[in-house]
Structures are given as C-alpha cells and as structure tokens.
Amino acid sequence: VAPWRAEGPGQPRGLAPSASGHLLPPLRGAAAVCGNATRCFAELWISLEEHQDALELIMSKYRKQMLQLLQGRKGEDAEPALNVHQANSLEIESQIDRICEMGEVMRKAIQVDDDQFFKVQEKLAQLELENKELRELLSISKESFEVGREDLPDCEA
C-alpha cells in the first residue's frame, strides 16, 4: 500500500496518518516521485554527454582513416569516397542536432520538474503549518469548553 493511501476504516481516501498521528495529504509521495524524476533526468543527461563524447571520438578516427585513404589513392579514385564522406557527415550533423534538441528538451523537463518539486514542498510546509495551527485552535476550544463546564452549577437535585 502506498504511504498516501488510506489503510483503515473511517479515514478519508487519500490520507494516511503520519508517525505523529496527524493526517497528511499525499504530497510526501509526490515529492519523492519528483525527486526520483529529477535524479533520472540527471542520469540521462550524463549518459547523453557520454554518448556525444563517444560519437566525437568515433568521428575523429573515421576522419583520420578517410584522410589516410584519400592520400593513398589518386585524385579520381578519391571522388566517390569523398562524396560518401560528405553524405555521412551531413547525416551525422543531423543526428548531432537531434541529440542537442533532445538535450534541450531534457534540460527544460528538469527545470519544470524542479519547479514542481519546490511547489509541492512549499504546499506541504503550508499544510503542515495550517494543521498545527488548527490543532492549537482545537486545543484552545476544548480547554475553554472544559472550563465552561466546570463553572456551571451541578443540576442534580
């Protein structure tokens, strides 16, 4: 059972008692999910950077081999290889552009996720403060009711 689900009869759906017995909304679970998503996005970003580095290394080796190949051949033999190389370069540039766009989308998603996480944290703090204040008001109300009952004369005649 998820920590934000009701576990017993008489509890409103979506609320579960905390360790102190207070009812808390499902924001704690949401905050944990947001934190996990942020870590996941960060790991994906690191993976993307590693793949870009690997692609750059592969391309540098490819260019070096192509240069050696072109230097070893005559000018007319180099023309088809050069055309293939240019076509491959354009395709790779296109893929690099797509990877950069994906990185930008991930960066924006991380920012949105962080913003949402902070909003959830702020709302949780606000609700905890309201809960504390309401409990204080309830305690004051109970005390004044008990004092009022003590002041009433007994009507047992």
N, C-alpha and C positions, 0 to 999 in steps of 0.2 A: 504494500500500500504506500503510495506516495505520501510524503510528510505533510502535504497540504490538504489531503482528503480527510473527511470525517471518518472516525473509526468507531464511534459508539452511537447508540440511540440518543435522541434528544439534542444532538449537535447539529447546527445548520450545515448543509452541504457546502464543502469548500473551506471549512475552518477546522483546525485541529488545535488541541491545547498545546501550549509550549511547555517547557520544563517547569516554568513557574506557575502554570495553570491558567495563563492568560490566553485568550483566543487571538490568534494571529491570522491574517489573510494569507493567501497563497503566494505572497511576494517573495518569501525566502527561497522557495523553489525556483521562481522566475529569475531571481538574482543569481542563483547558482547556474542556471541554464545560460544566462547572458555571459557569465564569467567563462564557462566552458566554451561557448561560441567564440569569444574573444581569443582564447588560447588556441583554438582550432584555426582561426583565421591567421594568427601569428605564425603557426607552424606551416600553414600553406604558403604564406608569403616567403618564409625562409626556403622552403622547397622550391618555389618559383625562382628565387635568386640562384640557388644551386644549379637548377636546370639551365638557366641563362649562362652561367659561367661554363658549364659543360659544353653548351652549344657553341660558345665563343672559342673554346679550345679546339673542338672538332673542326670548326670553320678555319681556324688558323692553320691546322695541319692539312686540311683539304687545299687551301690556297697554296701552301708551300709545295705540296705534291703536284698540283696543277702547274705551278711555275716551273718546277723541275721537268715535268713532262713537256711543257711548251718549249723550254730551252733545248731539250734533246731532239726535237723534231724540226723539220723545215717549216717555213712560213705557211706554205699551202696546207700542210698537214695539221697545223695548229688551228686553222679557222673553224672546223666543226667542233673541236674541243672547247674553243673559246666561246662559241655560241651556246653550247651546253652549259658551260660555266656561268655565263651571264644569265641564262634562264634559271639555273639553280639559285643564283644569287638573288634574283628577283623574288623567287618563291620563299627563300629563307628570310628576306627582308619583310615580306608579307607576314610570315609566321612570327617574326620578332615583333612586328607592330601589333599583331593579335595578342601576343603574350603581354605586351606593355598595357594594352587596353584591359586585359583581364586583371593585371596587377592594379590598375587604377580603380576598377570596379571593386576589387577586394579591399583596397585602401578605404574607399567610401563606405563599404559594408562594415568594416571595422569601426570607423568613426560613428556610423549610425548605431552600431551595437554598443559602443562605449557610451554614447549619449543616452540610449535607452537604459543601460545598466545604471547610470547615475540618476536618472529619473526614478527608477524603481527603488534605488537606495534612499533617495530623498523622500519618496512617498512612504516607504517603510518607516523611516525615522519619524515622519509626521504622524503616522498612525499609531506608533508606539507612544509618542508624546500625548496624543489625544486619549489613548487608552489609559495612560497613567493619570491624566487629569480627570477623566470620568470616574475612575476608581476612587480618587480623592474626594470628588463630589459625592459619590455614593456613600463613602465612609462618613462624611460630614452629615449627610442626610440621615443615616442610620443613628448616629450619635444624637442628633437633635430629636429624633423620634423617641429614642430611649429616654432621654432627659424629660421630654414632654410626658411620657407615660409615668415616670416616677413622680412628677409634680401633680398628677391627677389623684384626687382622694379615692380611696377604695370604696366601692359601692356595694359591699357585702353586708346587707342589713337583714 
